[in-house]
Amino acid sequence: GCKMGGSSSEAQCSKKAIPSNLHSSPWRCARTRTSGGMMQPSALVGGAPTGTRLVVSVHCILTIASLALPSVASFGLSVSGVQDGRLWSLPLFWLVARLGTSPGIALLFAAVSAMAALSYFPRLEQEHGTFRFLLWFMLSSSAVGVLYLLLAFGMAQLDPTWYMVPCSGLWPMLVIAMTSQSLGMPPDASTSLFGLVPLPMRWYPLALIAFFSLISMRLELDLLAAWLIALGIHHSSGGSPLHRLVAKWRCPLGRLLPSLATVSAMEDSSSSYGSAGQVLGGGSSSFSLRSSLARAARGLGRCCPASLRKHYISASSVGFGVGGQYAAVGGSAWGGHGSSARVRTVGGGGPAASTLGSGSGPSFVAFTGSGQRLGEV
């Protein structure tokens, strides 16, 4: 694992605690310079895997573009928008942050959400692999969108303005990541909101939603929908119930994801395309769904910049670590780090890991700590 070395404020690798096959992985622990205990943006960007980079970069580009092209903001999800036929916003509402009448403040919040995404999403991508992470991201955003529409439609019966209130930006997806990480912690774990209000870690995301609702003077229905989806996923994966009143709430999105073995087989077909392939049953075949998907993925990979390809996490490089936690144990066949390690146990048995965000390693919790006054050094 990583340890802080002396007073130099640098994270250093303890090679004795890391298997030898991890040092060739793009997820090896690099020497990362920090400032005041907070990782610098360049370190967050440099350590982000392919899926996280795609999500954050596309979000930032389209949000800035919406300043000059108002039509880009049509990705925001609302009841009235769906009634007008803008169904594409259901899984894609996260592409653009709503700027509203105060674009300066909105851009600041969008930058904060991008930084938080670079802290939370890599943990999920290490657990799933890049391909499954992107599938999980689209499934989760679609589930949040459906639940938000139902809640907003219900609220609109009391206040018609809810027909037009949009769900947009990365914050709903961040709430899912925060909630899944918090629910995976021990029940007695605690934290503090802005270093002032102590509260149990498992209830922290809901308190954060309440805080955002207070400062906006409106219930943040999109964040509440995201919290409910994350809670349902946690219960569906066998996690301990948050409270007996919500213990029966389920959202089994994990069953819709392809297995690691299926994705690994597709990626292997892509990386070895052109050689003699076999289809289950023995004979060779000129066409199969898996090989067609593999060819499409390989073509897409060739169009991607090298900076994205080399950070790709293949399904075959995702394994179970100590105590059932996920850990990357090799490079990517698509990214040029040529390790062909299979899914394997590297640390003995243990309980099954949670479907979301239960990876090991240092955790980041938004809006905690004692803070610092303006003007202080």
N, C-alpha and C positions, 0 to 999 in steps of 0.2 A: 504494500500500500504506500501511500504518500505520507510524508512527514515534513513538518516545517523545520528548516535547518537554521539554527542559531537565530541571530537577529537580522539576518539579511532579507527576510520576508520573501523568500523564494521557496516554492514547493519543489522538493527533490524526490527522486525515485529511490525507494528502498528495494534494490534488486533481489535481495534475499527473499522478499515476500511475494515476488512476482514470478510465475513460471517462465521458463526460458522462451516458450513459444509466444509469449505476450510481447516480448521486446521487438519482434518483427511486425507487430500489428500496428495499424494506424492509430489504435487506441492505447498505445504504450504511454506511460506517464511522462510527459515532457517537462522540462524545467520551465515553469510558468511564473513570470514575474507578477507580483501583486502589488497593490497600492492601498495601504491602510486596511488590509484584510479583505479588500474587494478586488475580484479578478478584473483586469482591464478589458475593455471591449475587444482589443486586438487579439487577446488570448482566447476570449469566448468565440470569436469568429474563426480563428485559426484551428480551434479544436472541435468545431461543429462538423458532424457528418453530413453526407450528401442530402438526405431528406430534409434535415433541419435547415440547411443552407437554402434549398429550393423554396421551402415554405416562407422563411423570413425574407429572403431577397425579393421574391415575387410580391409579397405583401407590401414591402417598403416601396418598391418601384411603382406599383399601381396606386398606392395611397398618395404619393407625391404627384403622380400623373393626374390624379383626380382634381388637383388644384387648377390645372389648365383645361382638363377635359371632364366636365361635369357628368358626361354620360357614363364614365367609368364607375361612378358611384352607384350605378344601377345594380351592382352585385349585392347591395344591402338587402337583407331578407325582411319582408313585412307582409302582413295579411293582404293589404291592398295591392302590393306588387305581385303576389301570387295570383290574386284575382284578375290582374291584368295580363297574366300569362308568363311572368318572369320566373319560370320554374328553375332555371339554372342557378338562381341564388340560393336554392335549398342546400346544396353541398358546398357552395363556393362563397358564402357570405363573408368568410374570413379574409378574402383577398384584399379587401379595401376597408380601411377604418373610416368611420363617419367623421367628417371634419366640422360640420355644422356651421354656426355663425361665428365661432372663434377658432379659426384654423391653426393659430399659433399654439394655443393650449392643447388642441386635439393632436397636433403633430408631436408635441411633447409626450403626451400619453401614448401615442403610437410608438415613439422611440423607446419608452419604458417597457411597453409590451414586447417589442422586438428583443430587447436585452433579456427580459425574463424568459422569452421563448428559447434563446440560446443557452439558457441555464437548465430549463426543464425538459425540453424536447429531446436532447441527446440521450438522456437516460432511457427514454422510451424507445428510441431508435436502436440503442445497444441491446435492448431486451428483445425486440422484434426482428431486427435486421431492417435495412433500408426499404426493401420492397414491401414487406408486411407493415412497416410503420406508415408508409404512404397510404396503403389500403385502410389501415386502422384510422388514420387521420380523416379520410373521406367518409368512412362509415360513421365515425363519431360526430363529425360536423353535420352529416345528414340527420342523425338521430337528434342532435341538439336543435336543428332547424325544425323538425317535425313537432317536437315537444314545445318549442317556442311558439309556433303558429297556433297550437291548441290553447296554450296559456294566454297568448295575446288576443285570440278570438274571444275567449271567455271574459277577459278584462274589458274588451271593447263593448261588451253588452252593458257595461256600467259607464264607460268613458269612451266615446267613439274615436278619440285621438289615438288609441292603441292600434287602430287599423293601419296607421301610417308610421308607427314607431319601429325603426329598423333594428335588426340584429346584425351586427357587423364587427369586423376587426378580429384580432387574435385573442382577446380577453376570454371569450367563452371556452376556447380550446385550452387556454392557460388554466382556467378554473378546473377543467377535467384533470390536467396534469398535476396541479397542486392538490386536488382532493384525493386522487389516487395515491399520491406520495404520503399525504397526511394519514389516510386510513390504513396504510401499511405499517405505520409506526405503533409502538406499544400504547395501550390505553392510558398509561400514566405519563406519557410524554407531554411536555408543555412548552409553550413559547409565549411571546408577548407581541402585541400589536403596537408598532412604533416604539417599543421599549417602555410602554406605559401601562398597558392593560394585559395582565397575565391570563392565559386561557389554555385549555387543553388543545393539544396539537390536532386531534381529530376533528375539532370543531372550528379550527382556525379559518378554513376557506369560507364557511358560512358567515363568520364574523366579518371577514373581509368584504363579502357581498353586502352585508348590512351597512358597513362603513361607506362603500361606494354609493349605495342607495341614499344614504343620509346626505352626502355632499352633492348629489345630483338632484335631490328633492323629488326622487321618483324611484319606484321599485325597479331594480335592474333585473328585469324578467329574463333576459338572455343568459345572464350569469346564473340565475336560479335554475334555469332549465339545464345548463351545463352541469351544475352541481348534482342535480337529480340523476342525470345520465351517468355521471361518474359513480354515484352511490349505487345505482342499479348494477353497473358493471362489477363493482367490488363485491356486492352480495352474490351475483351470479357466479363469480369465480371462487366462491367458498370463503370469502373474508368474514371476519367477525362483525356482526351487525353493529351499526353505529348507535341505534336505539331500538327498543322493542316496537315502537310505533311505526318504524319504517323497515322493519326486518324482512317483510315479505316483498318489498319493492325489488324487482329484478329487471335487468336489461342485458340479455346474453349476446352482446355484440361479438364476443370472442368466438362464438360458434360459426360466424360468417367468414372468419379469416381462414385462408388456407394454412395448412400445417407447415411447420418448418421443413419437413421432409419434402413436401410438394414443391415449395418455393426453391429449395436447394436443388431438386431434380431439374427444375426449369432453368435455373441459373447455370447448372452444369451443362445442360443441353446447349445453352447459349454460348458458353465459353468454349465448348468443343465442337461447335457447329462447323461442318465441313469434313469431319472425320466420319468414319463408318459408325452409324448409330443403330441401336437396337430398340425395338419396342417390346414391352412386356408380352411374352408369348414366344419369343425366339426370333422370328423373322424380321427382316428389315422392311421399312415402310417409307414411302416418299412423302407421306403427309400424316401429321398427328397434331392435335390441338396444342400439346405441350411444345412440340418443336416449332409450331407457327408462332406461339407466344414468345418463345425463346429468340426466334429470328427477329421479331418486331422489337423486343427489348434490346437485342444486340445492336440493331440499327439505330435505336434511340440513344444507346450508350455511346456510339461512335460520334454522334452529333454533340454530345455534351463536352464542355471544356475539361481539360485534364484535372483542373482543380476540384471538379466535382467527382470525376471517376475515381480518383485515388482515395477519396474518403468514403466510398461506398462500403457498406457493411453487408456482406452476403449472409444468407441464411445458414450456410455451412460453417460460418465462423462465429455463430452464436451458440453458446453452450451453457450448461448449468454449472454455476460456481458453488462455493461453499454454502451449505445450508439451503440449497435449492435456488440460490440467486443466480441471475443471468450474468454472464461475463463474455466479452469477445475473446476468442481464443485463436484468432488467425486473421489473415488479410482477406481481401476480396478478389475473386476470380475476375470480376469486371473492372476492378480498380487498379490492377497492376501490381498488387502486393502478394501475388501468387502463393498463398497458402491454401492447401486443400483440406484443412482440418474439418472433421465431421462433428456433428453434435455429440458431445460426450460429457461425462461427469468428471469434474476436475477436483472435487472436494468431498466425495462421499455423499451419503443420503441426507435427506432433510425434507422439510415440508415443501409442498409445491409453491412456487412463487406466484404472486398475484399477477393477474392479467396485465395490470398497468402499474408502471412506475415503482416497482419494489426492488429495483436494482440496488446493489451496494455502492458505497462510495460517499464522498462528502455531499451533503444536501444543501440546497439553497432555498430559503424561505423568504418570499417577498414581504417587504414592509415590516421587517423585524429589526431588532437592534435598538441601541440608544439614540442613534441619530447624531446630527452635528449642526450647530447653529451657523447661519450665514456669517462669513467673516472670520470664522475660526480656522486655524491651520491644523 
